[in-house]
């Protein structure tokens, strides 16, 4: 029986690359995103409704998340792996920022992670196995100009994941974060932090390869944190 993995933010960028990679690795993929049009294009690209299901909605919506997980459990059984990838970034100097912009990012980047993790964790505990991996950022460890809001949300993710790892390891559940540097996605395009040499930074596929490796390690082995950055971005 194929293992089931939930991937959030799966319609574009890193999440799409992760969904495709894990599908090609032989997993059943439940792809979550707010962008129904791009989700439909992912479904059309993979063209395998038996092993890919799409769920269009907001990860900050508890009812949507819980109902979707119940559907997955009913049709495929329990969720063995979760990849929290959905994210939102608004890059600007603090003096130009607004509380509403900060709340928007915190809702998706932290509360969304909480919602989806909470929806799957009890079945993992009951099964005494599972993996919860979250795509954070080097911004979860470092500050940067234009990043006061975004970095704060990713620092919160790191604290959440580090504490959750200590709580769940006794149930044989692996919890970890991946902290990428600059990745060539829509998130940084046409923003103040977009690198000049876009062809030298990471790709979504690079991050997907690392997530794949983390998941496929033996259950006794857990990568709790990993940093990945461009080799030579200049």
Secondary structure, DSSP 8 states (H G I E B T S, - for coil): ---EEEEESTTSHHHHHHHHHHHHTT-EEEEEES-HHHHHHHHHHH--TTTEEEEES-TT-HHHHHHHHHHHHHHH----EEEE---------GGG--HHHHHHHHIIIIIHHHHHHHHHHHHHHHHT-EEEEEE--GGGT---TT-HHHHHHHHHHHHHHHHHHHHHGGGTEEEEEEEE--B-STTTTTSTT--S-GGGSB-HHHHHHHHHHHHHS-TT----EEEE--S---
